[in-house]
Each structure stands twice: as C-alpha cells, then as structure tokens.
Amino acid sequence: MMYAAGLTVREISTWCHQIYSTVHLHLQVREKYSPGLRAQHEAALAQRSPNFATTKWRNWLEAAITFYRAHGRLPAASEDPTEQSLYL
C-alpha cells in the first residue's frame, strides 16, 4: 500500500524499520502477483509535491535537533566534521 501510494523503497524501509534490500526484494516479488503495481507507484510518485520531505532530509533534521539539544545552539561552520555536515 505504501509503495502504491508513491513512497520510495528507501522511505518504506525507514518507516517500517526494515533493511532496504529486503523491502526491495519483497516489492519485486509482489510485482509478479500484482502486475500494475509499479505503474501505480510511478503515477503516485509523479504526483508528489516537489516540497515532499525526503528520508535523507528527515534524517538530517533529526540530527540537527539532536545537536541543538546537546549544545544549545544551531550548528555552525567549524573544524568538527559532524557539525560542519549539519551546517551545510
């Protein structure tokens, strides 16, 4: 249902706390039993808003919030590679 609604394999694996390759394999097998599933997924994916928050962005936001709670400030340009990655 998530795939047919337009979520990517990576998003599904993140939300369901499953390994990416396991979800991917499951969807490949599922396509054999539901032949129009991929077309339905692609149509739904094309209709998503360009402002849809990706899994990568959500992970970055979570890391930035964790940094803020730990340091009491937003990340800044610095020598620390972790803070630098959150600043960009």
C-alpha positions in Angstrom: 0.0 0.0 0.0 2.8 2.4 0.8 4.6 1.6 -2.5 1.3 2.1 -4.4 0.8 5.4 -2.6 4.1 6.7 -4.1 6.6 6.1 -1.2 10.1 5.0 -2.4 11.7 1.8 -1.3 14.1 3.8 1.0 11.2 5.6 2.6 9.3 2.4 3.2 12.3 0.7 4.7 12.9 3.6 7.0 9.3 3.8 8.2 9.0 0.1 8.7 12.5 -0.3 10.2 13.4 -3.0 7.7 16.5 -3.5 5.6 16.4 -1.7 2.2 17.3 -4.9 0.2 14.5 -6.9 2.0 11.9 -4.3 1.1 13.2 -4.1 -2.5 13.1 -7.9 -2.9 9.6 -8.1 -1.5 8.4 -5.5 -3.9 10.0 -7.3 -6.9 8.2 -10.5 -5.9 4.9 -8.6 -5.3 5.1 -7.2 -8.9 4.7 -10.7 -10.2 1.4 -11.1 -8.4 0.2 -7.5 -9.0 1.4 -6.6 -12.5 0.2 -3.0 -12.4 1.8 -2.1 -9.1 4.9 -0.4 -10.5 2.9 1.7 -12.9 0.6 2.7 -10.0 3.7 3.6 -7.9 5.2 5.7 -10.6 2.0 7.6 -11.2 1.6 8.3 -7.5 5.3 9.3 -7.2 4.9 11.8 -10.1 2.0 13.5 -8.3 4.0 14.1 -5.1 4.7 17.7 -4.2 8.2 18.9 -5.0 8.4 20.1 -1.4 7.9 16.5 -0.1 10.4 15.8 2.7 12.7 13.0 1.7 14.1 10.4 4.1 17.6 12.0 3.8 16.2 15.4 4.8 14.3 13.9 7.8 17.4 12.2 9.0 19.4 15.5 8.7 16.6 17.3 10.6 16.7 14.7 13.4 20.5 15.0 13.7 20.2 18.9 13.7 17.6 18.7 16.5 19.8 16.3 18.5 22.8 18.7 18.0 20.7 21.7 19.2 19.5 19.8 22.3 23.1 18.8 23.2 24.8 22.1 22.6 22.0 24.7 23.0 22.8 26.3 19.6 22.4 25.6 15.9 25.3 24.0 14.0 27.9 26.4 12.6 30.8 26.3 10.2 33.6 24.8 12.3 36.5 22.3 12.2 34.3 19.5 13.6 33.2 17.4 10.6 29.9 16.4 12.2 28.9 19.9 12.9 30.1 21.0 9.5 27.9 18.4 7.8 24.8 19.7 9.7 25.7 23.3 8.9 25.6 22.8 5.2 
